[in-house]
Each structure stands twice: as C-alpha cells, then as structure tokens.
Amino acid sequence: MNETNEKMLIAIVQSQDVDLLEKAFSELNISLNKMPSIGGFLGRKNMTLLIRTTEETHQTILNVLRDTCQQRIEYIAIPMESTVVPLPTPTPITVGGGTIFGIEIEHYEEF
C-alpha cells in the first residue's frame, strides 16, 4: 500500500470529445482510463474518464478538459401538442462541456 497526496479526477464528457482529449493527454504523457456511460435526460453517450493527477499536473489537466470539452448547440424534435397532428418542432438545447469531480487518493496498490 502506498500513501499519497495525489488526486483522482473523474471527468464525464461527451464521447465525441474523447479522441481529442486522448491525443492531448498523450502528448503530455498523462494516462487515463475511460468507461462508457450514458447520462442526462437525453440519454446521450458519454465517456467517464479516470485521471490520476499530482499538484504539478492538476491545472494542466483541467485546462485541457476546459479547452477540449466545449458546450455546443444541438436540436431535438419536440412534438407540438396543440395541433391536430403532432408535428416535431426543432428545439435548441445546450449539450457538451464536462463535469469534473476531484477525489483525494488515500492509498493505492499496484501489483
């Protein structure tokens, strides 16, 4: 068992942003683990990233996440209820960005 002052960042991002994130982190020699996830009321595909960070790399990782995972506008079809035949109306919604949680690592084990 190793005692540590490191943190783990859990970042939930849209799947379409993952390739750019992996490239950016690879160039910085920062490794990550990824797990597919589904979230939000739209049920869109996301990716949950587990990233081990130190004081030296913490801000760099946050900057890469902010720069890469931008919010964007998408349109969904919502049926108009007030018509005889419900017609879908394109409605803009904001998607993307990221949700990041920081967790202190009390210990870790490698085998």
ROMARLUM-884835 format. One line per 5 residues: number of its first residue (from 1); their letters; for each residue x, y, z of N, C-alpha, C. Coordinates in nm, 3 decimals. Atoms other than C-alpha are relative to their C-alpha. Layout:
<sites>
NUM	a	X Y Z X Y Z X Y Z ~ ...
</sites>
This chain:
<sites>
1	mnetn	0.085 -0.117 0.000 0.000 0.000 0.000 0.089 0.124 0.000 ~ -0.076 -0.124 0.010 0.131 0.344 -0.090 -0.084 0.118 0.048 ~ 0.067 -0.122 -0.042 0.033 0.662 0.092 0.033 0.108 -0.102 ~ -0.020 -0.098 0.107 -0.008 0.959 -0.140 -0.076 0.128 0.028 ~ 0.072 -0.127 -0.004 -0.114 1.321 -0.171 -0.063 0.029 -0.136
6	ekmli	0.053 -0.017 0.134 -0.242 1.266 -0.522 -0.152 0.005 0.001 ~ 0.144 -0.004 0.018 -0.594 1.318 -0.652 -0.038 -0.081 -0.122 ~ 0.056 0.060 0.120 -0.813 1.141 -0.899 -0.108 0.094 -0.049 ~ 0.105 -0.077 0.062 -1.020 1.345 -1.138 -0.091 -0.096 -0.073 ~ 0.100 0.075 0.074 -1.340 1.188 -1.262 -0.067 0.101 -0.091
11	aivqs	0.053 -0.095 0.098 -1.440 1.368 -1.580 -0.103 -0.071 -0.086 ~ 0.105 0.053 0.086 -1.769 1.299 -1.757 -0.013 0.094 -0.119 ~ -0.003 -0.082 0.121 -1.750 1.423 -2.115 -0.078 -0.072 -0.110 ~ 0.067 0.063 0.113 -1.929 1.363 -2.444 0.098 -0.089 -0.075 ~ -0.084 0.096 0.072 -1.797 1.067 -2.642 0.073 0.065 -0.117
16	qdvdl	-0.063 -0.061 0.118 -1.724 1.289 -2.942 0.122 0.084 0.036 ~ -0.117 -0.077 -0.041 -1.465 1.484 -2.738 0.118 -0.088 0.041 ~ -0.101 0.088 -0.059 -1.267 1.179 -2.624 0.125 -0.013 -0.086 ~ -0.118 0.016 0.085 -1.038 1.140 -2.927 0.096 0.118 0.015 ~ -0.086 -0.118 -0.019 -0.909 1.498 -2.891 0.064 0.001 0.138
21	lekaf	-0.055 0.006 -0.136 -0.867 1.452 -2.516 0.113 -0.102 0.009 ~ -0.104 0.103 -0.005 -0.671 1.129 -2.559 0.127 0.048 -0.070 ~ -0.117 -0.052 0.071 -0.442 1.296 -2.812 0.074 0.104 0.084 ~ -0.062 -0.105 -0.082 -0.381 1.598 -2.587 0.070 -0.059 0.122 ~ -0.060 0.060 -0.118 -0.316 1.385 -2.278 0.121 -0.086 -0.038
26	selni	-0.113 0.081 0.046 -0.089 1.150 -2.475 0.123 0.087 -0.026 ~ -0.111 -0.092 0.025 0.124 1.446 -2.586 0.063 0.051 0.129 ~ -0.050 -0.046 -0.130 0.158 1.546 -2.219 0.046 -0.116 0.089 ~ -0.034 0.121 -0.076 0.236 1.186 -2.107 -0.088 -0.018 0.123 ~ 0.097 0.018 -0.107 -0.076 1.180 -1.890 -0.091 -0.115 -0.041
31	slnkm	0.083 0.116 0.034 -0.256 0.847 -1.879 -0.139 0.016 0.061 ~ 0.137 -0.004 -0.050 -0.626 0.797 -1.829 -0.066 -0.135 -0.025 ~ 0.085 0.117 0.021 -0.880 0.519 -1.800 -0.136 0.053 -0.040 ~ 0.130 -0.048 0.045 -1.212 0.551 -1.976 -0.105 -0.111 0.008 ~ 0.113 0.091 -0.010 -1.551 0.392 -1.925 -0.119 0.064 -0.070
36	psigg	0.118 -0.058 0.064 -1.856 0.441 -2.146 -0.110 0.021 0.103 ~ 0.111 -0.029 -0.091 -2.154 0.597 -1.971 -0.110 0.070 -0.079 ~ 0.114 -0.067 0.061 -2.496 0.738 -2.053 -0.055 0.094 0.104 ~ 0.048 -0.092 -0.100 -2.632 1.047 -1.891 -0.094 0.104 -0.055 ~ 0.089 -0.108 0.035 -2.872 1.334 -1.889 -0.136 -0.050 -0.044
41	flgrk	0.135 0.039 0.038 -3.236 1.338 -1.982 -0.008 -0.040 -0.147 ~ -0.002 0.039 0.140 -3.140 1.293 -2.348 0.055 -0.140 -0.022 ~ -0.057 0.133 0.011 -2.962 0.964 -2.280 0.114 -0.008 -0.100 ~ -0.112 -0.003 0.095 -2.661 1.066 -2.490 0.117 -0.080 0.053 ~ -0.118 0.077 -0.039 -2.343 0.861 -2.492 0.107 0.095 0.052
46	nmtll	-0.109 -0.074 -0.063 -2.075 0.995 -2.262 0.117 -0.094 0.021 ~ -0.115 0.080 -0.041 -1.736 0.878 -2.153 0.041 0.053 0.137 ~ -0.048 -0.037 -0.133 -1.626 0.878 -1.789 0.149 -0.032 0.004 ~ -0.146 0.013 -0.002 -1.252 0.936 -1.756 0.050 0.002 0.143 ~ -0.067 0.001 -0.130 -1.043 0.847 -1.451 0.144 0.043 -0.025
51	irtte	-0.132 -0.057 0.026 -0.728 1.058 -1.439 0.070 0.024 0.133 ~ -0.080 -0.022 -0.121 -0.464 1.039 -1.165 0.084 0.125 -0.020 ~ -0.068 -0.128 0.015 -0.315 1.382 -1.102 0.082 0.033 0.123 ~ -0.084 -0.052 -0.109 -0.048 1.549 -0.891 -0.019 0.151 0.003 ~ 0.007 -0.147 -0.006 -0.013 1.910 -0.782 0.057 0.063 -0.126
56	ethqt	-0.067 -0.056 0.118 0.215 1.967 -1.082 -0.086 -0.011 -0.126 ~ 0.077 0.021 0.123 -0.026 1.828 -1.342 -0.147 0.039 0.010 ~ 0.143 -0.024 -0.024 -0.362 1.919 -1.188 -0.056 0.112 -0.089 ~ 0.053 -0.114 0.076 -0.410 2.261 -1.350 0.011 -0.023 -0.150 ~ -0.015 0.032 0.143 -0.278 2.140 -1.687 -0.114 -0.089 -0.047
61	ilnvl	0.109 0.092 0.035 -0.533 1.859 -1.689 -0.132 0.075 -0.008 ~ 0.124 -0.078 0.003 -0.816 2.097 -1.602 -0.006 0.090 -0.123 ~ -0.003 -0.087 0.118 -0.707 2.335 -1.878 -0.029 -0.078 -0.128 ~ 0.026 0.083 0.119 -0.703 2.055 -2.137 -0.147 -0.037 -0.007 ~ 0.142 0.035 -0.002 -1.051 1.944 -2.029 -0.086 0.120 -0.040
66	rdtcq	0.078 -0.121 0.033 -1.187 2.302 -2.047 0.013 0.036 -0.148 ~ -0.024 -0.039 0.139 -1.028 2.369 -2.386 -0.060 -0.098 -0.100 ~ 0.045 0.103 0.093 -1.141 2.042 -2.542 -0.150 -0.026 0.007 ~ 0.140 0.038 -0.019 -1.488 1.984 -2.399 -0.089 0.124 0.003 ~ 0.081 -0.121 0.010 -1.683 2.283 -2.523 -0.149 -0.035 -0.010
71	qriey	0.144 0.016 0.017 -2.058 2.321 -2.496 -0.035 0.036 -0.144 ~ 0.046 -0.027 0.136 -2.244 2.321 -2.827 -0.152 -0.005 -0.003 ~ 0.145 0.001 0.016 -2.598 2.372 -2.950 -0.038 -0.113 -0.095 ~ 0.058 0.103 0.085 -2.791 2.074 -3.088 -0.151 0.019 0.001 ~ 0.145 -0.014 0.011 -3.151 2.050 -3.196 -0.066 -0.136 0.018
76	iaipm	0.079 0.121 -0.016 -3.403 1.792 -3.082 -0.141 0.031 -0.048 ~ 0.137 -0.017 0.048 -3.751 1.738 -3.225 -0.097 -0.023 0.114 ~ 0.102 0.009 -0.104 -4.028 1.809 -2.976 -0.135 0.015 -0.068 ~ 0.131 -0.011 0.066 -4.385 1.737 -3.095 -0.082 0.114 0.058 ~ 0.091 -0.106 -0.044 -4.626 2.032 -3.081 -0.131 -0.066 0.039
81	estvv	0.120 0.065 -0.053 -4.916 1.914 -2.865 -0.129 0.070 -0.042 ~ 0.122 -0.077 0.025 -5.160 2.189 -2.967 -0.055 -0.017 -0.141 ~ 0.049 0.020 0.137 -5.202 2.071 -3.327 -0.075 -0.132 -0.010 ~ 0.075 0.124 0.021 -5.434 1.804 -3.463 0.096 -0.117 -0.020 ~ -0.105 0.100 0.021 -5.135 1.609 -3.589 0.127 0.054 0.062
86	plptp	-0.122 -0.052 -0.064 -4.832 1.646 -3.361 0.115 0.010 -0.099 ~ -0.113 -0.023 0.090 -4.557 1.800 -3.572 0.125 0.027 0.083 ~ -0.122 -0.026 -0.076 -4.199 1.790 -3.449 0.053 0.141 -0.027 ~ -0.059 -0.134 0.010 -4.051 2.132 -3.379 0.145 -0.008 0.046 ~ -0.140 0.001 -0.044 -3.672 2.168 -3.374 0.021 0.097 0.116
91	tpitv	-0.023 -0.081 -0.119 -3.576 2.295 -3.030 0.148 -0.004 0.036 ~ -0.144 0.000 -0.033 -3.221 2.409 -2.949 0.024 -0.035 0.146 ~ -0.043 0.032 -0.136 -3.053 2.261 -2.643 0.152 0.011 0.006 ~ -0.144 -0.008 -0.021 -2.706 2.309 -2.499 0.049 -0.135 0.051 ~ -0.059 0.128 -0.041 -2.500 1.989 -2.476 0.151 0.016 0.006
96	gggti	-0.146 -0.001 -0.002 -2.139 1.906 -2.414 0.056 0.060 0.126 ~ -0.070 -0.045 -0.119 -1.891 2.056 -2.179 0.048 -0.121 0.077 ~ -0.045 0.111 -0.082 -1.785 1.838 -1.894 -0.036 0.021 0.145 ~ 0.021 -0.004 -0.144 -1.848 1.755 -1.532 0.121 -0.068 0.062 ~ -0.124 0.051 -0.057 -1.537 1.706 -1.321 -0.012 -0.008 0.152
101	fgiei	-0.005 0.021 -0.144 -1.507 1.562 -0.970 0.145 -0.025 0.039 ~ -0.134 0.024 -0.053 -1.183 1.572 -0.769 -0.009 -0.078 0.130 ~ 0.004 0.087 -0.117 -1.121 1.299 -0.513 0.143 -0.020 0.050 ~ -0.131 0.028 -0.061 -0.828 1.267 -0.272 0.026 -0.150 -0.003 ~ -0.039 0.142 -0.002 -0.643 0.936 -0.309 0.070 -0.025 0.133
106	ehyee	-0.060 0.032 -0.129 -0.574 0.797 0.038 0.110 -0.103 -0.015 ~ -0.102 0.102 0.027 -0.384 0.497 -0.091 -0.029 -0.063 -0.135 ~ 0.018 0.080 0.120 -0.332 0.286 -0.398 0.094 -0.119 0.006 ~ -0.082 0.121 0.004 -0.188 -0.055 -0.473 0.029 -0.034 -0.145 ~ -0.037 0.048 0.132 -0.002 -0.180 -0.775 0.046 -0.144 0.014
111	f	-0.051 0.135 -0.004 0.051 -0.546 -0.846 0.042 -0.044 -0.136
</sites>
